[in-house]
């Protein structure tokens, strides 16, 4: 029976390569740095506490590592490992818009299930660990600022990717891409000032209104 099941799986993988792709590591380097940055911040916290390092030294080292982890997860590993991405842009009127995206349909098959599980488990486990460390700092309030920043950064990423997975805007339409590009071009040509550069037409304003979906904080 086991041999038959194995043969069936091999046949399915032969006809649909995406099945085989979803069962192996496709981005081992991304997985490594994803876990490395998350682990380094926690290891640095324990080392600084054990070595009785000064608060300033501990704060700088740990916050730098947390920032590297936050940026890597938000901009690289979330997209590669889970097929999720969130970002924002500012329109001509100065309004901030948050976009939550996720791979859908056939694109979703390119995401490795193993890498996706590692991504989500690491997000949740890291938050739980920082919660425990925050509770322990109640007896030593010096480090509560560090654990508070760690929780804020990790919860922000978790919230963003949960919104991507369960409430995403889907793929960006061509109209939205044009709106973002025109907004960027307008700011470049005007140097960030008001009243100069490209003047949005009524059609552009209508496109911006149609593209505007507010998911941000």
Buried (B, 14 or more C-beta within 10 A) or exposed (E): EEEEEEEEEEEEBEEEEBBEBBEEBBBEEBBEBBBBBBBBBBEBBEEBBEEEBEEEEBBEBBBEBBBBBBEBBBEBBBBBBBBBBBBEBEBBEEEEBBBBBBBEEEEEBEBBEBBBEBBBEBBEEBBEBBBEBBEEBEEEEEBBEBBEBBBEBBBBBBEBBBBBBEEBBEEBEEBBEBBBEBBEEBBEEBEEEEEEBBEBEEEBBEBBEEBEEEBBE
